[in-house]
Amino acid sequence: MIFWAITIIVTLKYVTLIMRADNHGEGGIMALTALVSRGLSERRARWWLVGLGIFGAAMFYGDGMITPAISVLSAVEGLDVMTPALKPYVVPVTLVVLIGLFSIQRHGTASVGVLFGPVVCVWFGVLALLGAIEIAQNPAVLAALNPAYAFGFLTGNPLAAFLSLGAVVLAVTGTEALYADMGHFGAVPIRRAWLFFVLPALVLNYFGQGALIIHDPAAIKNPFYLLAPDWALLPLVVLATCATVIASQAVISGAFSLTRQAIQMGYCPRLTITHTSDRQIGQIYVPFINWTLLGAVMLLVIGFQTSSNLAAAYGIAVTMALTIDSLLIYVVLTRLWRWNRFGALAIVVPLLTIDVMFLSSNALKVLQGGWFPIAIGTAAFTLLTTWKRGRAILLGRLNEETMPAELFILSITESPPLRVPGTAVFLTSTEGRVPHALLHNLKHNKVLHERVVLLTLKTRDIPAVPLANRLKIRDLGCNFHQIEAFYGFMEDQHIPALLDECGRRGIAFDMMDTSFFASRETLIPSVAPGMALWREKLFVSMSKNATKATEYFRIPTNRVVELGTQIEL
C-alpha cells in the first residue's frame, strides 16, 4: 500500500502531471490557484474554486505547525529506543531543538544552508543502506511490488484497508512542499532527485522495515530505528534530528513565502518582512509568522507528547491539500491546456477517488487530533478572506467620496490654487481617482506642489514582472502624472527603487525635494451592507496591526506626510 501510494500520488500525480502546472516557473497551491483564476471566465465558478485554493493555502499553516513538531519529535524518540530510561527527556530535548530552530530564522538559512545538501544525501544514503541490508536477509518482502497484493488487501479486507489508509498517507506528506519548491530549484532537478535518488532510498527503507517486521513482529514498536545495529542508534538519532530540522526549515520558509504571496495578492495585511540574504530574494524572515509557529509547535509537542499521537492530526491537512489539488488541476487541464474533457476526467477521477479515500480514512481521526489543522485552516481562511473582502469594501467606500482625476485637474485648471516648489507623491489604490490625501491637503493647506504624482502599485498573478513592463506613466496635464507600477506576487514593492527606475524613463525624482502623502483611515464598523459586523470588527483589528504602508514600501520616514480620515464600513 505504501509503495503504490508513493508511486501513484508522488510519482504519477505530482512529479509527472501537476508539476507541469507552473505559473512562470513557480509552483504550489497559490500558483495553481492563480492559474485556475486565469482559466475561468464564469464568475461564480471562479469564486468557488479560487476560494477552495485559498482554503488549501490556509491549511498549509496547520501543516507548517505540525510538521516541525512531528518530525523532530519522531527523531528524538530514538532516545527511547536506545534505553527506556531516556524517555522522560524526549519532550524536553525536542523543545530545545525547536526553540533553537526558530531562533536562528532571523539570521537566515544561507550560513547553514550549505550543509543541507550533504546532510540530506547522507540521510537518504543511510536509509537505503539500512533497508537494503534487511531486504537481503528477507528478500520475500519484494513480492509487495506485485500490485495483486495491494489489490487483494483492498478487496479481501476492505475495512482494515480503509483504516490503514490513515497511516499510509503519512508516507506522502511532502508532496505539496515538493510542488511548492519548484520555483526554487526547477522542475527538472526535482524530478531527477526524486526518481533517481529519493524514491529508491525511501522504497528500500520501507521494504526493509516490512522485512524486519515479517522476521520479527515485535519490531513493530519502532521498525525504523530497529533496522540499525545497537552501536549505530545514537549516530542515527543525531542524523535523523538533523534531517528533520532541515525538513522543518523547508516548511517554515514555505510559510514565510506563502505569507508574502498572500500579502501581494491582497489576502493578508502588510507584515514586517526582513531579507536575510543579499543574493537570494526568496530568503526572507517574517517575525510574526515565525513566533506564532513556534508557540503553536511547542503547544503541540507538550499536548500530544508522542509522534504517534500527532500522526492523527497530521494526515487530515495533507489529504485535504491532495484533494484540492486534484480538483484544481482538472480546471487547468480543460481550460488552460485545452485537453479533451473526457481525457481529463479519465486521469483526474481515479486520482480524486484515491484522494477522497485517504481523506475519508483520516476524517475518522478528527477527534483524536485531526481537529487541530482543520481549526487552524478555518481560522487562517477566515482571516485571509476577511481581509480581501474588507479591502474591497474599503476601496468602494473611498471611491464614493473621491472624484475622477480628469475632472479634478479640469477644476484646478479653471481655478488654479497656489503651487509650491517640489514634488508630491500621493499613494492611491485606484488609478484615475483623486486620493483622499490629495483632497485633504488641498482643503486644509490651500496649496498644491509644483509637480503632483499619483502612484498606484498593482500585483499581477505571476511571480515576477519583467522590468520592461514594470511602469506605465501618463501625463494628465497641469503637471500631474499617473504612475502605475506592476509587480509579481513573489516581488518586493520598493518605492525608492521604483522612483530610480522612473528616472531612467524620463521622470527624475530628487528624494530631498519629494514628499510622500498617504491616507491613514480610521475604520468604523457599521451595519451597512458588506460584511457581518463581527467580520468588520475583525477587519478593523487586522488593519490596526498591519505594518504602515510607508514602512512596508521602504519610504524614508522623514519624507512622509499622513493625513487621516474616518471611514464607515
N, C-alpha and C positions, 0 to 999 in steps of 0.2 A: 504493500500500500504506500509506504514512504517513497519507494523508488518510482512508482508510477505517478505519484503526486508531484515529485520533483521534475520528472520528465514532461508531464503534460502542462503543469502550471508555469514552471520557471522556463524550461527549455522551449516548449512549443508556443505557449501563450505570450510570455513576456519577451524572451530573447529573440524569438523568430518573428512574432507578429506585432506586439504592442510597441516595441522599441522602434518600429518604423514610423510610429506616430509621434514625430518630434516637431516642436514649434521652433523653427530656425535653430535646431541643434539642442534645444532644451527639452528635458523630459519631466515626468512627474505628473501628478494629478492636476495641478494648476495649469500646466502647459496643455494637458489633454482637454481640460475644461475650456481653455481659450480656443482650441481647435473646434470643439463642439459648438461654441458660441458663434464662431465664424461660419460654420457649415449649415446652421439652421436659420431659416428666414421666418418661420412661424413663431410669433412672439411667445405664445403660451408654452409651446414645447420647449423653446429655448429657456424660458424661465424655470421650468421644472428640471431640465437636465443640467443647466448651469447650477441651480440650487443643489442638485444631487452631487455635483462635483465639488462644490464648496463644502458640503457636509463631509465628503470624503477627506478633503483637506483638513477640516476641523478634527476629524478622527485621528489625524496624524499626530496631533498634540497629545492625545491619550496614549498613542503608540510611543511617542517620544518620552513619556513619563515611565512607561512600563519597561521599555527595552533596557535602559541602564540598570534598573532595579533587578530584573530577572537575569540579565546577562552576568553582571558582576556577582550577584548572589549565588548563581549556579556554579560559577567558577570557584568562589571561595568555599563552597560546600565540600570541595575536595579535602579540606582540612578534617572534616568529619569522617571521611573515608580513611584517611591516614590513621586517625585514632579518635574514638568517640570522646575522649577527654577534651578535645579541642572544639567540640560542638558549641559550647556557650560563647566562643569567640567569633563564630561565623558572622553573626549580625553586626557586632561592633567593628570588625575588620572591614566588612562591606561598606559600612557608613563612612569609615575613614577614607577608603579608596574613592568613594563617590564625592565626598567633600573636596578631596584633592583634585579630582577630575573637573568639577565645576569651577573650582577656584582658579585654575590655570586658564580658563576660557578667555579672560580679558587680555591675556598676553598673546593670544593667537596660537595656532597649531603649527606654524611654519617651523619653529625651533625643534619640536619633537616629531613633526610630520615626516622627516627624513628617515625615522626609524620604523614608520608604519609598514612600508613595503616589505623590508626584510623580516620583520616580526610576523607579518601575515603569511609570508612564504614559508617560514619555519613552521608556523602553526598548521597550515594545510599539509605540509610535508609530514609532520608528526602524525596528523590524523590519518593520512594514507598509510603510513608505515604501521601504526598500531592495528589498523583494520586488516591490512594485508597479512600480517603475521597470524592473526586469529583465523582468517579465512583459509590460510594454508593448512592449518591444523584441522579445520572442519569445513572442507570445500562444499559439503552438501547444501550450504546456505545459498549458493549461487543458483540453485533451482528457482529462487524467488524472481529471477529475471524473466521467467516464463509467465506471461500475463494470465495464463489459465489459473494460476494460484490466487491472484488478486480477484479475478472474476469469481472463482469458486468461493472465496471467502465472503464476497459481497452477496452472492445468491444463496449460499448454504447457511450463512449466519447473519442474516440482514440486520438484526438488532445489535449484535455485537459489533458488526462492521460500521453501522451508523454511529454508535457511541465512540468507536475508536477514531473516527474522523476528527473529533475534537482534539485528539493528541497528535494525529498525523499532520495536521495543518501547521504545527509548530516547526516542521521541517522546511516550510516555505515562507517563513515570516519575513525574509529580507527582500522579497521580490519588488515591493513598492519602492524601497530605497535604491535597489539596483536600477530601476527605471528613472528615478529622480536624479541619480548621479550621472545620467547620460550627458548632461551639459558640461560636467567637469572633466570627463575622460573621453567621451565619444563612444558611439555605438560599437564600432569595430573592436577596440581594445576590450570592452566589456564582454562582448561575445566570445572573443578568443580566450580571455581569462576564465570565463565560465566553462566553456566547452572542453578546454584542454587542460585545465588545472583544478578549478574549484569543484566542478561536478564530479570528476573521477575521485578526488580526495574524499568528498562527502559520501559518495556511494560506497567506497571501500570501508570507510569508518562505520557507516550504518550497518553494512553487511557484516562487518567484524563484530559489532555489538550483537547482532542477531545470532551469529555463530557462537558467541560466548554464552548467550542465554540458552541456546539449544544444548550446549555442552554442560553448562552449569546454571540451572534455573534460579539458584539463589543469587546470581549476579544481577537479577532484575532490580535490586535496590539502587544500583548506580553503575550500569554497564559501561558507561564511558570511562570513568576513572579506573574501573576494574580491568580494563583492557591492558593497562600498564603494569609492569612489574613493581613490586613494593619500593625498590630503590628509586624509581622514576616518578613516584607520586608527587613529591614536593616540587621538583622542577616543572612537572606538568601543571600543577596548581598555579605556579608563577606564570607560566606561559599562557595558560587559559585566562588568567586575570588580565594579562597584558592584551590579549586578543579581544576580550570583551570590553576593555576600556576603549580600544580602537573602534570597535563596533558601536559603542555608545557615543563616541566622539562624532561618528558619521551622522547619527540620529540627531544629536544636539546641533551640529552645523546645519543639518537639514531643517530643523525648527527655526533657526535664525534666517535661513534663506527663504523659507516659506513665509515668515513674518514680513520680510522686506517685500516680497512679491505681493502679499495681501495689502500692504500699505500703498504700494504703487498702483495697484488695481482698484483702490478705493474701498477696500473691505475692512481696513484696520486704521485706527487713529495713528498719527505720527508718533513714533517712539525713538528714543535716542539710539543711534546706530554708530558703532565705532569700527573703523577699518583697522585690522590687525596686521596688514601686510601692505607694503608699498608696491608690490609686484603682482599680487593676485587680488582682483577686485571682489572675488567671491568670498574671501576670508573676512568675515565680519563678526561682530560681537554685539548682541542686544541684551543689555543688563537686565531689563525687566523679565524677558523670557528666560534667561539663564537662572536667575534666583527663584523664579516661580517653579521652573522644572526641578531644581534642587529640592525645594521644600516638598513638592509632591512626591519625588522619588524617595526621599527619606521616610515620609509617612507610609509609603507603600512597603518599604523594607521592614519597618517596625511593625506595621499592621499585619502583613502576610507571613513574615518570618522565614518562609522557605520558598524556593523556586517552584516547587510542585504546586503550592497554593497560588502563586502568581500566574501559573500557566493558565488557570481558568479565566483570569482577567485578560490575558494576552490574546487569545485566539479570536475573540469577537471583533476586535479592532481590525485585525488582519483580514478576516473573511469579509467584513463589510467593504474594505478597500478593494479586495479582489472582485466582488460582485459589482461594485460601482464602475470599476474599470471595464468590465465586460459589457455593461450597458452603454458606456460612452464610446467604446471602440466600434460598436455597431454603427453609430451615427457617423463616425469618421470614415468607416468602410463605404457606407452607402452615399453619403453626402459630399465628402471631400475627394475620396478616391474613386467614386463612381462605380463601385462594384455592383454586380447584379444582386438584387435583394435576396434572392433565394440562395445564391452562393454565400453571401454574408451570413445568412441565417444558418446555413449548414455548418459554418465554423463557430459562430457565436453561441448557438443554442446548446451544443454539447459542453462548451466551456462554462456557460452560465449555469447549466444543470449541476456541474461539479461544484461550482462556487456556492450555489444555493444549498447543496447537500452539506458542504463544510459549514456554511453559516447556520443552518438549521441545527446541526450537531452541537455547535458552540453555543447556540441560544439556550440549550439546556443548562449551561453553566452560568447563566446570568446571576442567579442568587449566590453563587459561590465566588463571585468576583467580577463576572462579566459586566456587571452594572457600572463598574468604575469607568472604563473607556467610553461607554455609552453616555454616562453623565458628563464626562469631560468634553466629548464630542458635541453633545447637545448644547452645553454652555458656550463652547467656542463658536458653534454655528449661530447661536442667538446673538452673540457679540458681533460677529462678522456681518451678519445680515442687518442687524440693528444699525450699525454704523453706515452701511451702504444706503439703507433706506433713509436714515436720518439726514445724511448729507444731501440726498436728492430733495428731500422736503425743504431743508435749509436753503439750498440754491434756488428753489422755486419761490420761497418767501423773499429772498434777497432780490430776485429779478422783478418781483411785483413792485418793489419800491425804488427801482432804478429806471433808467431811460436808455434808449439806443445811443450809441456813441455818435453816430452821424447827426442825430437831432441835437445832441448836446453841443457838438462842435459848431453846428449852424447857429445855435443861440449865442454862443460866445463870440462868433464872428460878427454878428449884428450888434452885440453889446459887449465889447471886449473888457475883461477885468484887468487889473494891474498884473503885469508879468514881471517876475523877479528872476535874476540870473540863476543858472543851474539847471540840473535835470531831476525830474521827479519820476520815479518808477512806482507804479501802482500795481500791486499783485491782485489779480482777479481770476476767478474760476471760470468765468464765461466770457468768451471773446465777443466783441461787438456791443457790450453793455458797459455803462459807466459804473465803476465800482463805488461802493458806499464811501470808502475813504476819500475819494476824489470829491464827491459831493459835499461831504462834511468839511473837508479842508477849505473848499471854496466858500461854503456857507459861513464858517466861523472866522477864517483868516482873510477872506476877501481878496485872495491873490492866487495866481497860477504860476508855476515855474515856466521859464523860457522854453524848455522842452519837456513834454509830457509823454511817458511811455506806459502803455497798458500791457502788462506781461501776464500771459497765461501759459501754465505748464500742463501738458497733457501726457497721459501714459497710454501707449499703444499695447495691443495684446500680443506683442512679440518680445523676446528677451532683450534685444538691443536695437536701437535705431541708428542707421548709418549716419555719420557726421554730415554728409552732404544733404541729408533730409531732416537735419535737426531743427532748422529755423524756417519760419515763414514771417516775413517782415512786410508790413503795409504802411504806407504813408496816408494818414487820414486827413491831412490838411491842417492848417493852422499850427504847424509844428507839433502835431500829435502823431504818435506812431503806435501801431498794434504789433506786438511781437508774440507769436505762438512758438513754443518750444516743445518738441516731441521727444519722449524717452521710452525705452523699453522697460518691462517690469523687473528686469534684473539690474537696471542702471540707477545711479545716484543722481539726484537733481541738485546740482551745484551751481547756484546763480552767479557768483563771481566768475567761474569758468565760462558760464554761458555768455556773460557780457564781453569777455575776451573774444569769444567766437563772433559776437556781433561786430566787434571792432574790425575783425578780418572780413566782415561782409559789408563794411562801409559805414556803420553806425558806431562811432567810438564813444566809450564811456570813461570819464575820469572819476574814479571812486571817491576822491576827496571833494568832488563837486556834484555828487549824486546822492539824493535822499530817497529812501525806500519807504513807501507808505503802505500800511497793512491795516485791515479792519480787524477789530477784536470784538467778536459778537458775544453778548451776554444772552444766553438762551433761556427761555421761559417756557416750561411745559404748559400745554393748554388742551382743551377738549376739542379743538378744531380738527377737521378730518385729516388723516395722515397715518398716525400710528397710535396704538394703545397708549394710555397715559403712562403705564409702567415702563414701556419701551422708550417713551420720550424722556422720562427721568433717567433711565439707563444711558441714553444717548448724551444727555446733558452731563452726566457724571464722567463719561468717557471723554467728552470734549474738554472738560476741566483738567483732566490728567494727561491730555495729549501734549507732546512737545510743541513749543511755539514754532510757527511756520518760519519765522526769521532764523531761529536756531537750526531747524531741520534743513533749511536751504543754504546754510552756511553764510548768511548775510552778516557783515560786520555790525555788531550791536550799536556802535556809535553813529551809524548811518540810518537808523530805523526810527520811524515815527508811527506810533499806533494810535488809531482813532476808534473809539468804542461805539457800539450801537446795540440796542436791545431788539431781540427778535422773538416773537411768539411762534412756537412750532405748531 
